[in-house]
Each structure stands twice: as structure tokens, then as C-alpha cells.
Amino acid sequence: MKETPGSLSAYFIFVGIFTILLAILPSSRGSIAINVIHQILIYVSFIVSGFLIYFGLNMKKYLKKSPKTLKIFILAFFILNIILSQLSVQLFRLIVGIAIGGYLLDNINKVSKELKDKEIKSKAVQEAKDNITSAEKIYYEDKDVNITNLQAIIMEEIYQITDITSVDLKSKPPNYAIAIFSAVVGAFLMLCGYLFTMDTGNKDAMIILIVMVALGVILVVNGFVVGFTLKKSYIVKICCASIETDAMLSLNKEYIQGIVDSIKQAINERGI
């Protein structure tokens, strides 16, 4: 699954909330000294959860300017979970901490690099737009698309008209992955809420039950709502030297058709 700044942001916020829930789970502890250390680390865990949510809300800024801060923080989160899992005898916490920590570290590097590459590409595209002369004929122009008799600039990609062998409109069915993920995570939270609250006489357990089930219901409902509202999307499919590229995607068929028609007109008027 290809991650984006938005999906990483969602991960951080979800992990922050989930860490709070894990922090208040009943646990098996030993001596008074271990209890004191465990309680201190619980408070630290709440602080870490707050930072996870903060970084999630400001993900794009940190991916661009300071991805190293995110990586250091994830490592600290990973170490904290190892310690807490040992003190509270929660194997589940250890497994979740290792899986999420490793996954986020890997994707922070990838998404950060993609954002930097996109920024460099944006500058090149802006230069190309600025260098359009009055001699060029403009067939179509908006904030994301600029088509002339020489080039087509679409979503920060530049295609020379002479290199384009074909262009067409294609449809793409809805992607239900996000809706399914939301519903599955919601069902998982509801199940955890039930499993961790078998002892209904425990007040802490009842609080966890209410919070986890409430979050689970929200996510399940969100999954179904998103799933039912998803629509077919349309793509500008450009072929250059036998290589097909999905140049642009939109839910608006007329918009995509207008771009395709403009490129075809530019190609035809150049005698290709």
C-alpha cells in the first residue's frame, strides 16, 4: 500500500489514541518499585500519545522540513513500548509497537523523499510555464493543466506534444481499500473492547469498553458511509514511446474529456 502524507497523518493520530487506550489497560505488575516505575512510564506514554497526535496534525510540515524529528520520535515510541510491554506483561503491546514502529519508519523515509522530489519538479514546471512565449498557441489552461502546441503540463509533469503518440480517456472503478480498512479497524477495536472487559466489575475496564466500542462504531459507520459514496473516476491516459502514463485523475468526466480533446487538437494541428 502506497502511503501519502495524509495516510501517515492518520496513522500517527490513530496510534496516539490507541496508545492512550493501551496505557490504561489493567496489567499484571509485581513489586512496589516496579509499580512506581510503571506508573511513571504510563504518564510518559500519555505525553508521547499527545506528541503522536500533534505530529499527525502537522505531518506534511515535518515530512518536508524535519523528517529526522519524526524518525527519532518513532524510535523513542518503539523503545517505550518495549519497556512497558515487559513491565505490564503485555505481549500484544510489544507486537503492535514493533510492527507499527518499523512500518512508520520505512514510510517516513519514502514519503519525505517523494515530497522533496515533487517540490523540485514543481519548480521545473513553474519555469516551463513562465517560459511559454506569445508564439505558442494555448489550447487549455487552469491551475493544474497547461496545454500548448509544444507541450502539455499536467499535474506537474511535462509532456512534449511531439512525443505523445496517443491520448485517451479511461475510467477507473472505486477503490474500496480505505473504506474496508476503516470498517476492519473499527470491528477490531470493538472486539478488543469486549475481550479486555470480560470483568465487568472493573470500573477501568468499563471505561475502556465504552471508549473502544465508541471508536469502533464510528470507524465501522465511517467505512460503510465512505464505501457507499465512492464513485467511478476518470483518467487522462497518455502514451509516449509505447509507455502509458496516467497523467490525471478526476471524478469529473467532462473535465477529463476536455483535457483529452485539447491534447488531441494540439497533436492534430501539428500534423501528427
C-alpha positions as CSV (number, residue, x, y, z in Angstrom):
1,M,0.0,0.0,0.0
2,K,1.5,3.3,-1.1
3,E,1.4,5.8,1.8
4,T,0.8,9.6,1.5
5,P,1.3,12.5,3.9
6,G,-2.5,12.2,4.6
7,S,-2.4,8.5,5.4
8,L,0.8,8.8,7.6
9,S,-1.0,11.6,9.5
10,A,-4.0,9.3,10.1
11,Y,-1.6,6.5,11.3
12,F,0.0,8.9,13.8
13,I,-3.3,10.1,15.2
14,F,-4.8,6.6,15.4
15,V,-1.6,5.2,17.1
16,G,-1.7,8.2,19.5
17,I,-5.3,7.3,20.5
18,F,-4.6,3.6,20.6
19,T,-1.6,4.2,22.9
20,I,-3.7,6.0,25.4
21,L,-6.1,3.1,25.5
22,L,-3.3,0.6,26.0
23,A,-1.8,2.8,28.8
24,I,-5.0,2.5,30.8
25,L,-5.4,-1.3,30.3
26,P,-5.3,-3.3,33.5
27,S,-1.9,-5.1,33.8
28,S,-0.1,-7.6,35.8
29,R,2.6,-6.0,37.9
30,G,5.0,-7.1,40.6
31,S,6.7,-5.2,43.4
32,I,6.0,-1.7,44.6
33,A,9.2,-0.4,42.8
34,I,8.0,-1.9,39.5
35,N,4.6,-0.4,40.1
36,V,6.1,3.1,40.6
37,I,8.3,2.8,37.5
38,H,5.3,1.5,35.5
39,Q,3.1,4.4,36.7
40,I,5.8,6.9,35.7
41,L,6.1,5.3,32.2
42,I,2.3,5.4,31.9
43,Y,2.4,9.2,32.3
44,V,5.3,9.4,29.8
45,S,3.1,7.3,27.5
46,F,0.3,9.9,27.7
47,I,2.8,12.6,26.8
48,V,4.1,10.5,23.8
49,S,0.5,10.0,22.7
50,G,-0.1,13.7,22.7
51,F,3.0,14.2,20.5
52,L,1.9,11.5,18.1
53,I,-1.4,13.3,17.6
54,Y,0.4,16.6,17.3
55,F,2.8,15.2,14.6
56,G,-0.1,13.6,12.9
57,L,-1.9,17.0,12.6
58,N,1.3,18.6,11.3
59,M,2.6,15.7,9.3
60,K,3.3,17.4,5.9
61,K,5.3,20.2,7.6
62,Y,7.6,17.8,9.4
63,L,8.0,15.5,6.3
64,K,9.2,18.5,4.3
65,K,11.4,20.3,6.9
66,S,12.4,17.7,9.6
67,P,11.7,14.0,8.8
68,K,14.6,13.2,11.2
69,T,12.5,14.5,14.1
70,L,9.7,12.1,13.2
71,K,12.1,9.2,12.9
72,I,13.7,9.9,16.3
73,F,10.3,10.2,17.9
74,I,9.2,6.9,16.4
75,L,12.3,5.2,17.8
76,A,11.6,6.7,21.2
77,F,8.0,5.4,20.9
78,F,9.3,1.9,19.9
79,I,11.7,1.8,23.0
80,L,8.9,3.0,25.3
81,N,6.6,0.2,24.1
82,I,9.3,-2.5,24.7
83,I,9.8,-1.3,28.3
84,L,6.1,-1.0,29.0
85,S,5.4,-4.4,27.5
86,Q,7.9,-6.0,29.8
87,L,6.7,-4.2,33.0
88,S,3.0,-4.8,32.3
89,V,3.3,-8.2,30.8
90,Q,1.5,-7.1,27.6
91,L,2.9,-9.2,24.6
92,F,0.2,-7.5,22.5
93,R,1.8,-4.1,23.1
94,L,5.2,-5.4,22.2
95,I,4.0,-6.9,18.9
96,V,2.0,-3.8,18.0
97,G,4.9,-1.5,18.9
98,I,7.4,-3.4,16.7
99,A,5.0,-3.7,13.7
100,I,3.8,-0.1,13.7
101,G,7.2,1.4,14.5
102,G,9.0,-0.4,11.7
103,Y,6.3,0.3,9.2
104,L,6.2,4.1,10.0
105,L,10.0,4.4,10.0
106,D,10.2,2.9,6.5
107,N,7.4,5.0,5.1
108,I,8.5,8.3,6.6
109,N,11.7,8.0,4.5
110,K,9.8,7.2,1.3
111,V,7.1,9.9,1.6
112,S,9.6,12.5,2.7
113,K,11.8,11.8,-0.4
114,E,8.7,11.9,-2.6
115,L,7.7,15.3,-1.3
116,K,11.2,16.7,-1.9
117,D,11.2,15.3,-5.4
118,K,7.8,16.8,-6.0
119,E,9.0,20.2,-4.8
120,I,11.9,20.1,-7.2
121,K,9.6,19.0,-10.0
122,S,7.2,21.8,-9.2
123,K,10.0,24.4,-9.6
124,A,10.8,22.9,-13.1
125,V,7.2,23.0,-14.1
126,Q,6.8,26.6,-13.0
127,E,9.9,27.6,-15.0
128,A,8.3,25.8,-18.0
129,K,5.1,27.8,-17.6
130,D,7.0,31.1,-17.2
131,N,8.9,30.4,-20.4
132,I,5.7,30.0,-22.5
133,T,6.1,32.6,-25.3
134,S,3.4,34.5,-27.1
135,A,4.2,32.5,-30.2
136,E,2.8,29.3,-28.6
137,K,-0.9,28.6,-29.0
138,I,-2.7,27.8,-25.8
139,Y,-5.4,25.2,-26.1
140,Y,-6.3,24.7,-22.4
141,E,-5.2,26.3,-19.2
142,D,-6.1,26.1,-15.5
143,K,-4.2,25.8,-12.2
144,D,-3.2,22.1,-12.8
145,V,-3.1,21.9,-16.6
146,N,-1.5,23.9,-19.4
147,I,-1.7,22.7,-23.0
148,T,0.0,24.5,-25.9
149,N,1.1,23.5,-29.4
150,L,4.5,22.5,-27.9
151,Q,3.8,20.9,-24.6
152,A,1.2,19.6,-22.2
153,I,1.9,20.4,-18.5
154,I,-0.4,18.2,-16.4
155,M,-0.2,17.8,-12.6
156,E,3.5,19.0,-12.5
157,E,4.5,16.6,-15.3
158,I,5.7,17.9,-18.7
159,Y,4.8,16.0,-21.9
160,Q,6.2,17.3,-25.2
161,I,3.4,17.2,-27.9
162,T,5.8,15.7,-30.4
163,D,6.4,12.7,-28.1
164,I,2.8,11.9,-27.5
165,T,1.6,9.1,-29.7
166,S,-1.9,8.7,-28.3
167,V,-4.1,10.2,-25.6
168,D,-7.4,8.8,-24.3
169,L,-10.0,8.9,-21.5
170,K,-10.2,5.8,-19.4
171,S,-12.5,5.0,-16.4
172,K,-11.4,3.5,-13.1
173,P,-13.7,1.7,-10.6
174,P,-13.8,3.0,-7.0
175,N,-11.1,1.9,-4.6
176,Y,-12.7,0.5,-1.5
177,A,-9.5,-0.1,0.4
178,I,-9.9,2.9,2.8
179,A,-13.5,2.0,3.5
180,I,-12.7,-1.6,4.2
181,F,-9.7,-0.6,6.3
182,S,-11.8,1.8,8.4
183,A,-14.5,-0.9,8.9
184,V,-12.0,-3.6,9.8
185,V,-10.1,-1.4,12.3
186,G,-13.5,-0.4,13.9
187,A,-14.5,-4.0,14.2
188,F,-11.1,-4.8,15.7
189,L,-11.5,-2.1,18.3
190,M,-15.0,-3.3,19.2
191,L,-13.6,-6.8,19.6
192,C,-10.7,-5.6,21.8
193,G,-13.1,-3.6,23.9
194,Y,-15.1,-6.8,24.5
195,L,-12.1,-9.1,25.2
196,F,-10.4,-6.6,27.5
197,T,-13.5,-6.1,29.6
198,M,-14.6,-9.6,30.5
199,D,-14.5,-8.5,34.1
200,T,-17.4,-6.1,34.1
201,G,-17.0,-5.2,37.8
202,N,-13.8,-3.3,37.0
203,K,-14.5,0.4,36.5
204,D,-11.4,1.0,34.4
205,A,-12.4,-1.9,32.2
206,M,-15.9,-0.3,31.7
207,I,-14.3,3.0,30.6
208,I,-12.1,1.2,28.1
209,L,-15.2,-0.7,26.9
210,I,-17.1,2.5,26.3
211,V,-14.2,4.3,24.6
212,M,-13.1,1.4,22.4
213,V,-16.6,0.4,21.3
214,A,-17.5,4.0,20.6
215,L,-14.4,4.5,18.4
216,G,-15.1,1.1,16.8
217,V,-18.7,2.0,15.9
218,I,-17.6,5.4,14.5
219,L,-14.9,3.7,12.3
220,V,-17.3,1.0,11.1
221,V,-20.0,3.5,10.2
222,N,-17.4,5.7,8.5
223,G,-16.3,2.7,6.5
224,F,-19.8,1.9,5.2
225,V,-20.6,5.6,4.5
226,V,-17.3,6.1,2.6
227,G,-17.9,2.8,0.7
228,F,-21.4,3.8,-0.4
229,T,-20.3,7.3,-1.5
230,L,-17.3,6.3,-3.6
231,K,-17.7,7.0,-7.3
232,K,-16.0,5.9,-10.6
233,S,-13.1,8.1,-11.5
234,Y,-11.7,9.1,-15.0
235,I,-8.1,9.3,-16.2
236,V,-6.2,11.1,-18.9
237,K,-4.2,8.2,-20.4
238,I,-1.1,9.5,-22.3
239,C,1.1,7.2,-24.4
240,C,4.7,8.3,-25.1
241,A,7.1,5.9,-26.9
242,S,4.9,2.9,-26.0
243,I,4.9,3.9,-22.3
244,E,1.4,4.6,-20.9
245,T,1.0,7.1,-18.2
246,D,-2.0,8.1,-16.0
247,A,-1.5,11.8,-16.3
248,M,-4.5,12.9,-14.3
249,L,-7.4,11.5,-12.4
250,S,-10.8,13.2,-11.6
251,L,-14.4,12.3,-10.7
252,N,-15.5,14.9,-13.3
253,K,-15.8,13.1,-16.7
254,E,-16.4,16.3,-18.6
255,Y,-13.3,17.9,-17.2
256,I,-11.1,15.0,-18.2
257,Q,-12.7,14.8,-21.6
258,G,-11.9,18.5,-22.2
259,I,-8.2,17.9,-21.4
260,V,-8.1,14.9,-23.7
261,D,-9.8,16.8,-26.5
262,S,-7.3,19.7,-26.1
263,I,-4.3,17.4,-26.4
264,K,-5.7,15.7,-29.4
265,Q,-6.3,19.0,-31.1
266,A,-2.7,20.1,-30.3
267,I,-1.4,16.8,-31.8
268,N,-3.6,17.1,-34.9
269,E,-2.7,20.7,-35.6
270,R,1.0,19.8,-35.5
271,G,0.4,17.3,-38.3
272,I,0.9,14.2,-36.2
